[in-house]
Amino acid sequence: MDFHVLTLFPEMVSGGLNTSIIGRAIDKGLISLNTINIRDFSKDKHNRVDDYPYGGGAGMVIQAEPVYLAYNHLAGQIQEKTANQDKKKPRVIYVTPQGPVFDQKKAQELSEEEDLIFLCGHYEGIDERVLEMIVTDYISIGDYVLTGGELPAMVMIDAIARLIPGVLNNEVSSEFESLHDNLLEYPQYTRPEVFCGRSVPEILLSGHHANIEAWRREQAIKRTYERRPDLLPGANLTKKEQEYLNRLVEQNGQKEGQKTK
Ligand code: ADE
């Protein structure tokens, strides 16, 4: 998978992503990160890329032309790479609080693309006309406003890249951890067996794999019920697991009832 980022701050993106697991995946050639500085495509003698908004108002708007030229340059690079293969145009994601909120399902869907282009805005945004011309997806990382699109692009690239085979050392772990199957991850423990008087749950020391798996599923359900009950309708529970959840709900109802007495 090749990630491409159109940005005014390429060093922020490459600095953040060239470390740790994602940095190692880049070194190994499992993914690549190509940052394109929009400012390099300014035709202004002072390299300016922004101007006042038509109609007035606060802040500055990034002009259409440098974004369009940067995009065309990148599209040419990608076309060269895939020459003669009759490839469809890569998706262009504009990171903006105005899009639907990114989630694990979207990360999975995007991880199946060969190239992804992220367009990062700053100031009061980008001239609408170039967005209409090049953007295929508008995606937000949450209902809050950041100063620019670089951090959201990095968040999404991290979440997508770790789903690509070989990026995580442990192939199974991306499948089984938090949010797989809409359940939060079960609690984890490592040595020592007792820490500050708190013991590791007995069952994890039993060596009985089937019982451990069942316990972990229950813990995942319990944790999701307590911390993110909104996720539960999307979880695939067996009949037995659904009964376990029903018992949790019932117990919680009794506790709530006692509190109000
Ligand atoms: N740019 C500024 N804030 C953002 C957000 N919450 N998500 C995506 N892009 C953004």
Residues whose N, C-alpha, C, O or C-beta is under 5 A from the ligand:
A	BS01	ADE	V95 T96 P97 I139 S140 I141 G142 Y144 V145 L146 T147 G148 G149 P152
